[in-house]
Amino acid sequence: MPTLSVITVVYNNVADIGRTLLSVMNQTYQEIEYIVIDGGSKDGTLEIINAYRSRIAKFVTEPDKGIYDAMNKGLALATGDYVIFMNSGDEFYAGDTVEKVFATADGADIYYGETEMVNAQRESLGQRRHQAPAKFNWRSFKYGMSVSHQAIYIRRELAEPYDAAYQLSADIDWIIRAAKKAKKVVKVDGYVAKYLVGGMSKAKHRQSLEERFAIMRRHYGLLPTVFNHLVIAFNLGTYWLRHKRTND
């Protein structure tokens, strides 16, 4: 039974942190090392965390340089065989999700699955537009982030620190770098995570897109990235038209 390091980073999110904490703590899988990194919250978040402090293996609260700095702090503390990030507002899909993931196969470097989107009222918005591929490798992100970080379990020895050069999209680069080193990747059937729609990357959408382009160019090359973005634009337009007609 491998140990899973679950890392939650949070800053001033009193509305959602409790749900995320309980999502992790109520897993039927027992071999979980829970790590919580708080950026020095002042809105009541710390009071909620402290109420569950006895069930958290490692806890840090101090100012940081941004979300990926906080996530790197969590990685540095992790000692599990695998790591996953379940940041404030996000959840495992069900209470037995982790148990089902590790029952899927033995010895994979990466496990991954689908993510359900939810709004602030926790109402389901359905599956992410980018469907998780049947076969996943480091090239699978060429048309977008096909697997969210809430839905990917990475062997810890493959998980390098996040690149601080990116403020909004370092998770894409992080997963690609790990996938380049992975020898065995296994897809888990169905949903494995719930993702709370919103966040900094949505509020700063243009900067996020610019960072994603730079990351893809770094890994895939300039000309393939330009071509792939034309495909992305076409697919996005088709998706928008299809759903507009459905709503009409």
DABELUR-V200053 format. One record per backbone hydrogen bond with DSSP energy under -0.5 kcal/mol. CO is the residue of the C=O (numbers start at 1). NH is the residue of the N-H. If there is no record, write none. Layout:
BEGIN
co->CO nh->NH
co->CO nh->NH
END
This chain:
BEGIN
co->3 nh->5
co->3 nh->81
co->3 nh->82
co->4 nh->6
co->4 nh->33
co->5 nh->7
co->5 nh->84
co->6 nh->35
co->7 nh->86
co->8 nh->37
co->9 nh->88
co->10 nh->39
co->13 nh->16
co->13 nh->17
co->16 nh->20
co->16 nh->89
co->17 nh->21
co->18 nh->22
co->19 nh->23
co->20 nh->24
co->21 nh->25
co->22 nh->26
co->24 nh->27
co->30 nh->32
co->31 nh->4
co->32 nh->34
co->33 nh->6
co->33 nh->35
co->34 nh->57
co->34 nh->58
co->35 nh->8
co->36 nh->38
co->36 nh->60
co->37 nh->10
co->38 nh->62
co->44 nh->48
co->45 nh->49
co->46 nh->50
co->47 nh->51
co->48 nh->52
co->49 nh->52
co->50 nh->53
co->52 nh->55
co->53 nh->56
co->55 nh->57
co->58 nh->36
co->60 nh->38
co->66 nh->70
co->67 nh->71
co->68 nh->72
co->69 nh->73
co->70 nh->74
co->71 nh->75
co->72 nh->76
co->73 nh->77
co->74 nh->77
co->74 nh->78
co->75 nh->78
co->81 nh->156
co->82 nh->5
co->83 nh->154
co->84 nh->7
co->84 nh->86
co->87 nh->90
co->91 nh->194
co->94 nh->97
co->95 nh->28
co->96 nh->100
co->97 nh->101
co->98 nh->102
co->99 nh->103
co->100 nh->104
co->101 nh->104
co->101 nh->105
co->109 nh->155
co->110 nh->186
co->111 nh->153
co->112 nh->188
co->114 nh->192
co->114 nh->193
co->115 nh->128
co->116 nh->195
co->117 nh->125
co->117 nh->126
co->118 nh->197
co->119 nh->122
co->123 nh->119
co->126 nh->117
co->129 nh->131
co->137 nh->140
co->138 nh->141
co->139 nh->142
co->141 nh->144
co->144 nh->146
co->148 nh->151
co->149 nh->85
co->149 nh->152
co->151 nh->113
co->152 nh->154
co->153 nh->111
co->154 nh->83
co->155 nh->158
co->155 nh->159
co->156 nh->159
co->158 nh->160
co->162 nh->164
co->163 nh->166
co->169 nh->172
co->169 nh->173
co->170 nh->174
co->171 nh->175
co->172 nh->176
co->173 nh->177
co->174 nh->178
co->175 nh->179
co->176 nh->180
co->177 nh->181
co->178 nh->181
co->178 nh->182
co->184 nh->109
co->184 nh->110
co->186 nh->112
co->190 nh->114
co->192 nh->93
co->193 nh->116
co->194 nh->91
co->194 nh->196
co->195 nh->118
co->195 nh->197
co->199 nh->203
co->200 nh->204
co->202 nh->205
co->204 nh->208
co->205 nh->209
co->206 nh->210
co->207 nh->211
co->208 nh->212
co->209 nh->213
co->210 nh->214
co->211 nh->215
co->212 nh->216
co->213 nh->217
co->214 nh->218
co->215 nh->219
co->216 nh->220
co->216 nh->221
co->217 nh->221
co->221 nh->225
co->222 nh->226
co->223 nh->227
co->224 nh->228
co->225 nh->229
co->226 nh->230
co->227 nh->231
co->228 nh->232
co->229 nh->233
co->230 nh->234
co->231 nh->235
co->232 nh->236
co->233 nh->237
co->234 nh->238
co->235 nh->239
co->236 nh->240
co->237 nh->241
co->238 nh->242
co->239 nh->243
co->240 nh->244
co->241 nh->245
co->242 nh->246
co->243 nh->247
co->244 nh->248
END
